């Protein structure tokens, strides 16, 4: 519920800020000196939101949008970033429940997104998805985000932006951290199930130089036995302006976690609400990740150029037991150990020209990732036999161009394209090495026409792609591709904002992954089509109502499993028919208190590996409030107020149960 849970503004717009800034032409030295400070401040304000290429949303863009304000973030009683996105953004989420380093599933528009692999995540121009990952290609761990240091973020639904390539399949989250602040702020949080958290964030702002530094530590005892974890994070960012046009900034993100794992329970145990069963008391794991970045920004009268060079390092290890199911390896009750050690580096560079009626971005992206992956069958953490020992690396690059054209007062065109090439090498410890290489062209087209000053109609067509699961062991598997078609209406009058959109997404070389048997079925086709609906409106001077819903029909058109099971015509696994949120915020504008009551609902949900089965719908109720007293701020939130039992994730006969009623209390103080 807290501002340090995730300070996001989730939006859907693929273009850059206007970078135009007047030049200083006064020849008087005194005039130049007096303008210098203001110029630096204005430039910092304009440059700060730009990470790689995307900017805060503009309502006139031809795409659908969901916005989460920082005020809503503060009032959302969520324990982690995935739960926040679910409660406040209406995104379908299925939490894995194994620990913060074991990435959960965020799904947009009916993509199962196992470990959030169908969504690209970027933090300050650094990609978070992990290529050549043996557990899941594009493994995407949101826990790298140190929430108190977040400035804002954008989420782009679908592959509509030409500025992002691999893994930008169902959407993109492009997140930016704070680059300047003054003073020191501290948080302390306590909650149900022995949850304790402390954060300190400090910074300085001295015109040409600024910086933000923070540390965060958390312990959670877990609401199930053997479910405790530790989480530690560090953040540092330093910005230096050489002059009124050139800025360099560097950043470091550190993340470490250790966790125990209670494992899945059976559907019968879930029906009895017998949550105390632990699959294996030796299950658990750890993850470490670090990333370093340096960025150079150059701003002229009509052009903004930014280049970012980054490096990443990571290692994780986990032990996990799945209750017995038919099959070999995982799913028989055997404990599995997985280890992944990796490093990588990359570069992005983009220039944007802001002209009277045109905004044009041209850029290049390159990336190298190296990973060593091990998968063992173990007994109480003692290795018995290996299932996979492989070293792999991937080299990828892309060229992109995107423009916004304003044709008169009514019509906005968005035109873009990407050309990407992905080359992968897989070298197992035993067996033959494989090498694969593939290129792809991705056009992006969109238009918005204002029927009236308040009502606009838009449409877009775009192509996207992602690397497939199993690439770490077989570098010759073809890319997964999709075409998205979307059309909608936007209505804005005063503070009332509403939108509705119809979308269709056709996928080629579709994959279906079963986390129980660890089997991947590929080579098929699928289609997702549905409707997005959003309303945000004030009701009087103290009440605001907001709601956001997505209905999606997600089906395999043609897919046959390795065991010969025909999935054609069945629903896509690990997705729901509909998801939605609704909230009422109460409080005087600019006042000392604010309260919020909200719900998030999930329609019938199709689990992994059970053809034709659907888990019943459910809705959770949440309550929260903030009280401000001078330098202090008190926050209280109750998640799942009615203590509703629900399924987070299901595969075959195994269930990860949802969190029961949970209370959070938070104190923030500005020193």
KASULBEL-V51537 format. One record per residue. RES is the residue in one small letter. PHI is phi in whole degrees, 0 to 359 (999 if undefined). BURIAL is + if it has 24 or more other ideal C-beta (glycine too) atoms within 12 Angstrom, else -. Layout:
[[RES | PHI | BURIAL] [RES | PHI | BURIAL]]
This chain:
[[x | 999 | +] [x | 266 | +] [x | 296 | +] [x | 271 | +] [x | 284 | +] [x | 185 | +] [x | 273 | +] [x | 247 | +] [x | 235 | +] [x | 276 | +] [x | 220 | +] [x | 219 | +] [x | 211 | +] [x | 261 | +] [x | 239 | +] [x | 274 | +] [x | 297 | +] [x | 294 | +] [x | 262 | +] [x | 290 | -] [x | 217 | +] [x | 297 | -] [x | 281 | -] [x | 274 | +] [x | 251 | -] [x | 294 | -] [x | 278 | -] [x | 291 | -] [x | 298 | -] [x | 295 | -] [x | 296 | -] [x | 296 | -] [x | 296 | -] [x | 291 | -] [x | 276 | -] [x | 299 | -] [x | 296 | -] [x | 296 | -] [x | 297 | +] [x | 297 | +] [x | 295 | -] [x | 296 | -] [x | 295 | +] [x | 298 | +] [x | 297 | -] [x | 280 | +] [x | 279 | +] [x | 303 | +] [x | 289 | +] [x | 271 | +] [x | 265 | +] [x | 260 | +] [x | 210 | +] [x | 272 | +] [x | 229 | +] [x | 305 | +] [x | 290 | +] [x | 239 | +] [x | 296 | +] [x | 279 | +] [x | 288 | +] [x | 279 | +] [x | 203 | +] [x | 282 | +] [x | 217 | +] [x | 233 | +] [x | 242 | +] [x | 242 | +] [x | 279 | +] [x | 302 | +] [x | 296 | +] [x | 293 | +] [x | 301 | +] [x | 300 | +] [x | 264 | +] [x | 262 | +] [x | 281 | +] [x | 249 | +] [x | 272 | +] [x | 202 | +] [x | 299 | +] [x | 296 | +] [x | 292 | +] [x | 296 | +] [x | 299 | +] [x | 293 | +] [x | 287 | +] [x | 259 | +] [x | 248 | +] [x | 71 | +] [x | 278 | +] [x | 287 | +] [x | 227 | +] [x | 233 | +] [x | 283 | +] [x | 289 | +] [x | 77 | +] [x | 254 | +] [x | 143 | +] [x | 294 | +] [x | 273 | +] [x | 257 | +] [x | 302 | +] [x | 270 | +] [x | 250 | +] [x | 253 | +] [x | 238 | +] [x | 243 | +] [x | 56 | +] [x | 83 | +] [x | 266 | +] [x | 298 | +] [x | 50 | +] [x | 302 | +] [x | 60 | +] [x | 60 | +] [x | 285 | +] [x | 276 | +] [x | 242 | +] [x | 275 | +] [x | 239 | +] [x | 236 | +] [x | 237 | +] [x | 52 | +] [x | 82 | +] [x | 249 | +] [x | 286 | +] [x | 263 | +] [x | 305 | +] [x | 255 | +] [x | 291 | +] [x | 41 | +] [x | 256 | +] [x | 290 | +] [x | 282 | +] [x | 197 | +] [x | 295 | +] [x | 86 | +] [x | 317 | +] [x | 230 | +] [x | 257 | +] [x | 295 | +] [x | 294 | +] [x | 293 | +] [x | 284 | +] [x | 271 | +] [x | 299 | +] [x | 298 | +] [x | 268 | +] [x | 281 | +] [x | 268 | +] [x | 192 | +] [x | 204 | +] [x | 240 | +] [x | 241 | +] [x | 256 | +] [x | 281 | +] [x | 78 | +] [x | 270 | +] [x | 286 | +] [x | 266 | +] [x | 282 | +] [x | 274 | +] [x | 227 | +] [x | 245 | +] [x | 302 | +] [x | 76 | +] [x | 279 | +] [x | 260 | +] [x | 273 | +] [x | 170 | +] [x | 226 | +] [x | 249 | +] [x | 249 | +] [x | 246 | +] [x | 236 | +] [x | 264 | +] [x | 296 | +] [x | 250 | +] [x | 200 | +] [x | 199 | +] [x | 236 | -] [x | 89 | -] [x | 227 | -] [x | 234 | +] [x | 229 | +] [x | 234 | +] [x | 223 | +] [x | 233 | +] [x | 225 | +] [x | 202 | +] [x | 301 | +] [x | 62 | +] [x | 57 | -] [x | 265 | +] [x | 225 | +] [x | 211 | +] [x | 224 | +] [x | 219 | +] [x | 231 | +] [x | 229 | +] [x | 223 | +] [x | 193 | +] [x | 215 | -] [x | 215 | +] [x | 234 | -] [x | 60 | -] [x | 290 | +] [x | 235 | -] [x | 208 | +] [x | 197 | +] [x | 222 | +] [x | 223 | +] [x | 203 | +] [x | 226 | +] [x | 217 | +] [x | 228 | +] [x | 213 | +] [x | 231 | +] [x | 230 | +] [x | 286 | -] [x | 83 | +] [x | 273 | +] [x | 247 | +] [x | 300 | -] [x | 57 | +] [x | 233 | +] [x | 283 | +] [x | 203 | +] [x | 245 | +] [x | 219 | +] [x | 230 | +] [x | 221 | +] [x | 225 | +] [x | 219 | +] [x | 214 | +] [x | 214 | +] [x | 230 | +] [x | 235 | +] [x | 228 | +] [x | 261 | +] [x | 290 | -] [x | 202 | -] [x | 284 | +] [x | 237 | +] [x | 236 | +] [x | 226 | +] [x | 237 | +] [x | 218 | +] [x | 231 | +] [x | 212 | +] [x | 225 | +] [x | 236 | +] [x | 237 | +] [x | 207 | +] [x | 214 | +] [x | 210 | +] [x | 236 | +] [x | 214 | +] [x | 265 | +] [x | 227 | +] [x | 286 | +] [x | 80 | +] [x | 276 | +] [x | 244 | +] [x | 278 | +] [x | 297 | +] [x | 295 | -] [x | 296 | +] [x | 295 | +] [x | 299 | -] [x | 275 | -] [x | 58 | -] [x | 268 | -] [x | 269 | +] [x | 275 | -] [x | 290 | +] [x | 241 | +] [x | 298 | +] [x | 200 | +] [x | 291 | -] [x | 262 | +] [x | 292 | +] [x | 158 | +] [x | 177 | +] [x | 212 | +] [x | 214 | +] [x | 230 | +] [x | 213 | +] [x | 221 | +] [x | 214 | +] [x | 234 | +] [x | 212 | +] [x | 224 | +] [x | 230 | +] [x | 242 | +] [x | 241 | +] [x | 233 | +] [x | 239 | +] [x | 246 | -] [x | 299 | -] [x | 232 | -] [x | 226 | +] [x | 240 | +] [x | 237 | +] [x | 223 | +] [x | 235 | +] [x | 237 | +] [x | 247 | +] [x | 220 | +] [x | 220 | +] [x | 226 | +] [x | 220 | +] [x | 199 | +] [x | 207 | +] [x | 220 | +] [x | 217 | +] [x | 216 | +] [x | 239 | +] [x | 217 | +] [x | 245 | +] [x | 257 | +] [x | 306 | +] [x | 304 | -] [x | 216 | +] [x | 300 | -] [x | 128 | +] [x | 247 | -] [x | 65 | +] [x | 299 | +] [x | 104 | +] [x | 254 | -] [x | 94 | +] [x | 279 | +] [x | 286 | +] [x | 243 | +] [x | 253 | +] [x | 233 | +] [x | 227 | +] [x | 220 | +] [x | 240 | +] [x | 206 | +] [x | 211 | +] [x | 195 | +] [x | 205 | +] [x | 193 | +] [x | 213 | +] [x | 231 | +] [x | 214 | +] [x | 213 | +] [x | 237 | +] [x | 237 | +] [x | 254 | +] [x | 253 | +] [x | 250 | -] [x | 308 | -] [x | 235 | -] [x | 220 | -] [x | 233 | +] [x | 238 | +] [x | 239 | +] [x | 231 | +] [x | 204 | +] [x | 222 | +] [x | 220 | +] [x | 220 | +] [x | 206 | +] [x | 229 | +] [x | 227 | +] [x | 234 | +] [x | 219 | +] [x | 239 | +] [x | 239 | +] [x | 230 | +] [x | 225 | +] [x | 236 | +] [x | 272 | +] [x | 230 | +] [x | 226 | -] [x | 53 | -] [x | 71 | +] [x | 257 | -] [x | 291 | -] [x | 246 | -] [x | 221 | -] [x | 264 | -] [x | 252 | +] [x | 203 | +] [x | 225 | +] [x | 211 | +] [x | 244 | +] [x | 217 | +] [x | 218 | +] [x | 223 | +] [x | 242 | +] [x | 224 | +] [x | 206 | +] [x | 208 | +] [x | 245 | +] [x | 219 | +] [x | 216 | +] [x | 208 | +] [x | 217 | +] [x | 240 | +] [x | 245 | +] [x | 258 | +] [x | 259 | -] [x | 74 | -] [x | 269 | -] [x | 248 | -] [x | 249 | -] [x | 238 | +] [x | 250 | +] [x | 238 | +] [x | 234 | +] [x | 197 | +] [x | 195 | +] [x | 230 | +] [x | 232 | +] [x | 241 | +] [x | 222 | +] [x | 236 | +] [x | 234 | +] [x | 232 | +] [x | 235 | +] [x | 238 | +] [x | 233 | +] [x | 288 | +] [x | 295 | -] [x | 230 | -] [x | 106 | -] [x | 266 | -] [x | 285 | -] [x | 232 | -] [x | 227 | -] [x | 225 | +] [x | 213 | -] [x | 207 | +] [x | 246 | -] [x | 208 | +] [x | 250 | -] [x | 231 | +] [x | 281 | +] [x | 222 | +] [x | 225 | +] [x | 203 | +] [x | 210 | +] [x | 230 | +] [x | 238 | +] [x | 276 | +] [x | 290 | -] [x | 221 | -] [x | 297 | -] [x | 260 | -] [x | 240 | -] [x | 231 | +] [x | 243 | +] [x | 220 | +] [x | 206 | +] [x | 212 | +] [x | 226 | +] [x | 207 | +] [x | 243 | +] [x | 224 | +] [x | 207 | +] [x | 205 | +] [x | 289 | +] [x | 274 | +] [x | 298 | +] [x | 89 | +] [x | 295 | +] [x | 295 | +] [x | 259 | +] [x | 220 | +] [x | 286 | +] [x | 262 | -] [x | 290 | +] [x | 288 | +] [x | 298 | +] [x | 271 | +] [x | 234 | +] [x | 209 | +] [x | 243 | +] [x | 247 | +] [x | 234 | +] [x | 216 | +] [x | 215 | +] [x | 193 | +] [x | 237 | +] [x | 233 | +] [x | 229 | +] [x | 221 | +] [x | 224 | -] [x | 58 | -] [x | 266 | -] [x | 277 | -] [x | 226 | +] [x | 214 | +] [x | 206 | +] [x | 217 | +] [x | 218 | +] [x | 253 | +] [x | 225 | +] [x | 219 | +] [x | 228 | +] [x | 257 | +] [x | 248 | +] [x | 248 | +] [x | 57 | +] [x | 302 | +] [x | 238 | +] [x | 231 | +] [x | 249 | +] [x | 250 | +] [x | 290 | +] [x | 282 | +] [x | 271 | +] [x | 61 | +] [x | 259 | +] [x | 241 | +] [x | 255 | +] [x | 226 | +] [x | 93 | +] [x | 258 | +] [x | 220 | +] [x | 212 | +] [x | 218 | +] [x | 236 | +] [x | 216 | +] [x | 177 | +] [x | 227 | +] [x | 257 | +] [x | 217 | +] [x | 215 | +] [x | 220 | +] [x | 222 | +] [x | 208 | -] [x | 282 | -] [x | 234 | -] [x | 78 | -] [x | 268 | -] [x | 238 | -] [x | 234 | -] [x | 231 | +] [x | 246 | +] [x | 217 | +] [x | 208 | +] [x | 208 | +] [x | 225 | +] [x | 228 | +] [x | 250 | +] [x | 219 | +] [x | 255 | +] [x | 247 | +] [x | 223 | +] [x | 283 | +] [x | 277 | +] [x | 203 | -] [x | 202 | +] [x | 235 | -] [x | 288 | +] [x | 297 | -] [x | 274 | -] [x | 92 | -] [x | 287 | -] [x | 272 | -] [x | 263 | +] [x | 303 | -] [x | 88 | -] [x | 270 | +] [x | 287 | +] [x | 296 | +] [x | 292 | +] [x | 64 | +] [x | 224 | +] [x | 250 | +] [x | 292 | +] [x | 205 | +] [x | 223 | +] [x | 194 | +] [x | 224 | +] [x | 211 | +] [x | 211 | +] [x | 236 | +] [x | 254 | +] [x | 232 | +] [x | 158 | +] [x | 291 | -] [x | 297 | -] [x | 72 | -] [x | 277 | -] [x | 270 | -] [x | 216 | -] [x | 211 | +] [x | 230 | +] [x | 214 | +] [x | 239 | +] [x | 213 | +] [x | 219 | +] [x | 236 | +] [x | 234 | +] [x | 230 | +] [x | 284 | +] [x | 310 | +] [x | 246 | +] [x | 263 | +] [x | 281 | +] [x | 293 | +] [x | 63 | +] [x | 225 | +] [x | 295 | +] [x | 84 | -] [x | 269 | -] [x | 224 | -] [x | 278 | +] [x | 300 | -] [x | 293 | -] [x | 207 | +] [x | 220 | +] [x | 248 | +] [x | 248 | +] [x | 230 | +] [x | 223 | +] [x | 205 | +] [x | 199 | +] [x | 229 | +] [x | 228 | -] [x | 258 | -] [x | 229 | -] [x | 52 | -] [x | 278 | -] [x | 257 | -] [x | 220 | +] [x | 254 | +] [x | 228 | +] [x | 221 | +] [x | 219 | +] [x | 235 | +] [x | 265 | +] [x | 56 | +] [x | 305 | -] [x | 270 | -] [x | 57 | -] [x | 280 | +] [x | 288 | +] [x | 205 | +] [x | 267 | +] [x | 285 | +] [x | 210 | +] [x | 222 | +] [x | 216 | +] [x | 54 | +] [x | 261 | +] [x | 250 | +] [x | 228 | +] [x | 258 | +] [x | 286 | +] [x | 280 | +] [x | 288 | +] [x | 286 | +] [x | 306 | +] [x | 222 | +] [x | 247 | +] [x | 235 | +] [x | 236 | +] [x | 218 | +] [x | 237 | +] [x | 241 | +] [x | 225 | -] [x | 261 | -] [x | 277 | -]]
